[in-house]
Amino acid sequence: MGSGAGERGWAERRPVLFPFLLSLFCLALSEQIRYRIPEEMPEGSVVGNLAKDLRLSVHELPTRKLRVSSEKPYFTVSSESGELLVSSRLDREQICGKKPACALEFEAVAENPLNFYHVSVEIEDVNDHTPKFMQNSFELQISESTLPGTRFILEVAEDADIGLNSLQTYKLSLSPSFSLINKEKQDGSKYPELVLEKPLDREQQGYHRLVLTASDRGDPPLSGTTELRIQVTDANDNPPVFSQDVYRVSIGENVPPGTTVLQVSATDQDEGVNSEITYSFYRTGQVFGLNSKNGEITTLNTLDFEEIKEYSIVVEGRDGGGLVAQCTVEINIQDENDNRPDVTFHSLVEMILENAVPGTLIALIKIHDRDSGENGEVNCRLEGEVPFQIISSSKNSYKLVTDGTLDREQTPEYNVTITATDKGKPPLSTSTSVTLHITDVNDNAPVFHQTSYVVHVAENNPPGASIAQVSASDPDLGPNSHISYSIVASDLEPRALSSYVSVSAQSGVVFAQRAFDHEQLRAFELTLQARDHGSPALSANVSLRVLVGDRNDNAPRVLYPALGPDGSALFDMVPRAAQPGYLVTKVVAVDADSGHNAWLSYHVLQASEPGLFSVGLRTGEVRTARALGDRDAARQRLLVAVRDGGQPPLSATATLLLVFADSLQEALPDLSDHSEPTDPQAELQFYLVVALALISVLFLLAVILAVALHLRHSSSPAAWGCFQPGVCVKSGPVVPPNYSEGTLPYSYNLCVAHTGKTEFNFLKCNEQLSSGQDVLCGDSSGALFPLCNSSESTSHPETLTAQAPPNTDWRFSQAQRPGTSGSQNGDETGTWPNNQFDTEMLQAMILASASEAADGSSTLGGSAGTMGLSARYGPQFTLQHVPDYRQNVYIPGSNATLTNAAGKRDGKAPAGGNGNKKKSGKKEKK
């Protein structure tokens, strides 16, 4: 558990200060503050300045939090002034009844530090109750033979007040026949007696109405009245006489119903009916019963000393003639040990910190027993082995304090049982349990479930998907155990980190913010932190390494043969006398993936003449499988599929147009004669367009003819220069070669003049040509067209320079070619390089070879044995380190690939410098 410097200082001073503070605290509890107020004060009335009497300043009130701790909220403390205020109605009669002294006792609680103060508020009686009779009128029968001086006990009035405010005197309205005497019982209560002053005569006045008034001596005095109706009956000379005027008896409170309390007895000296006495209660009671024949009094209900300690009953004895005698029965209830002690917790501390020092006050305990004497004396003790103890502070008050160190992680709560036992015989006890919850302190740092994490993620993962989850736990509670996850470090760029991954602060799930690409990023490492929400917060770090795995997501890319700008396919010429095994061309492809995903194989997917050509499985070399037959078409179409080794495999196709011919003139008809069938709807539209075009042409011809006839007589012969035969001139804009799209580094234009001699050489046209000679220019598709120059027709064509065939100095011997496809006679199945670095450099080397081949000022390779790679990638990349894939680069106009044999290929002489390879639909000048 954590502790600060301030706590350590307190722990050092505690042995000296604690006894001194404890003595002051006990002194504060023993002193009692007393106030005296009248009852029925309005709510909000000030009883006294409690803060001032406790020697607390107004500035301390917000921090001390002075308040009242009592069972009923009669009072409250003002948080601003510290005055004790009345918070509910104070009815002395309801609170204390007839007790001569009425006081409310409670504790005032102050915090920081926690102290308790005993406060007693005495409630003074106010004359707020009027004496009241139970009935508005009552009747009294008196025989006319009653002698003067006879006394009759009348109904008493009730006054809830005490002292002078209670009932004091009775008065009777003026009457010549009756008077009133005020008498007092042993308990101090008053009751009236009616005295007959002179004999009654029923024949003269048979009914008397008198007013009985009961008054108190309050300020101002209050009074109540009732009507006394006296009926004069016929003569009955002797009234009943009880053996005692007052009967007194004591009985235990727990006697069962039906128990005999006592028996009253009265006699009458008359005879006959006038001597028969009937007993009855002057008022109907619900606690005791009376036998009307023999005067026996019994209990009807259970008696309770704590509710009523004494009963006073008036019993009447009436003879047959109507004469009545009365006596008083006083019954005292004796206390028995029938009430168990009550245990009440006051100011129970809700938050018990696990680093609380021993002696910390937890709660104030009050013990109350309704019994009296020894039956109400109580002892209190603590049950079980718990790190707490009970200390007596005052009468029936105890303090519950800590008595040892607490650790919430070991014991988060304690069930404390307190037993209170009285001293009665037999003793009664009460056990009360309270659950004390220990409040957590942030003393444990989060702990990850693993020391480090490694996760494998395949590339092309969906953005936003979870790739891993880290988890940590904290044995603390509440905010101290709430963990937030974050990324605190990474080997990625800080700006790019948020675009790659993110972590959920609540769950620790790591999400990919983008799709990973194995070709760009192989692996990266993150440092994740788990931090709790305590104060101060504690944290822990863990490393997460993400390995991006390769997927077969890149299809093979065909570098050669490439399509022209208009999407047309390349064509190659094959000599008709080509023997089996003749190298026609080579399909060059690369794959951006790694490992088996980049291991390429070549297959013939479709051929015009199956079996005429074969393709090397690993080299991509297209060779003749047999000699050309008489029935074989001169124009052949070959569809080659390039498939990688991934699962599932991806593939690309290359279309080769092959023409068996010995010269270009022989190949041109075959190239131009390949119309494609059209659907009937397209033919119908075509005919409509042609018809409309013919009509427009006829109209334009008529207009041109008219203009030509008009100009024939007015213009010079030079105006017809454009209609004369022209020569080859500078062509229009040439599309630059795009090597990134797979076009070859050599292109050519073919020009044919009308001199009767046709040359099929690589030509390099000058920047300008005169238009004096008719020249036909042909593009790579083999189409011939005339070029017209607007200059004078007397110009002469300039010299056309033929480009020399490629130099053979850069070619390498068969032994200098490492790799799977370097040997013609080797095993085509080969073995793919296991080193992933070699695989990537292989792809870059093929692209570099194609780019260097496009440089007209140098041969492929730059320097012997390096293929130009040392100049581009550094001297460490030479032919002795990487496989040679230059045989995948095909040089148009030659049957040779990049090999060491200068004039031989497969044991055959090269076809010479004449171009045997054309590109359809593409015009370029190098």
Secondary structure, DSSP 8 states (H G I E B T S, - for coil): ----HHHHHHHHHHHHHHHHHHHHHHHHHHSEEEEEEESS--TT-EEEEHHHHTT--GGGHHHH--EEE-SS--EEE-TTT-EEEE-S---HHHHHTT-S--EEEEEEEETTTTEEEEEEEEEE--S----EESSSEEEEEEETT--TT-EEE---EE----GGGSEEEEEE---SSEEEEEEE-TTS-EEEEEEE-S---TTT-SEEEEEEEEEE--SS--EEEEEEEEEEE---S---EES-SEEEEEEETT--TT-EEEE--EE-SS-GGGG--EEEESS--SSEEE-TTT-EEEE-S---TTT-SEEEEEEEEE-TTS-EEEEEEEEEEE--S----EEEEES--S-EETT--TT-EEEEEEEE--S-GGGG-EEEEEESS-SEEEEEEETTEEEEEE-S---TTT-SEEEEEEEEEE-SSS--EEEEEEEEEEE-------EESSSEEEEEEESS--TT-EEEE--EE-SS-GGGT-EEEEEEEESS-HHHHHHHEEE-TTT-EEEESS---TTT--EEEEEEEEEESSSS--EEEEEEEEEEE--S----EEEES---TTS--EEEEE-TT--TT-EEEE-EEE-SS-GGGG--EEEEEEESSTTSEEE-TTT-EEEESS---TTS-SEEEEEEEEE-SSSS--EEEEEEEEEE-SSHHHHHHHHH-------HHHHHHHHHHHHHHHHHHHHHHHHHHHHHHHHHTTS-GGGGGGGS-------S------GGGT--S----EEEETTS----S-EE--S---SSS-EEEE-TT--EEE---SS-TT------EE-----STT---GGG--SSSS-SSS-SS----S-HHHHHHHHHHHHHHHHHHT-TTS-TTSSTTTTTHHHHH-TT--TTTS---GGG---TT-S--S-S-SS-BTTB----SS--EEETT-----
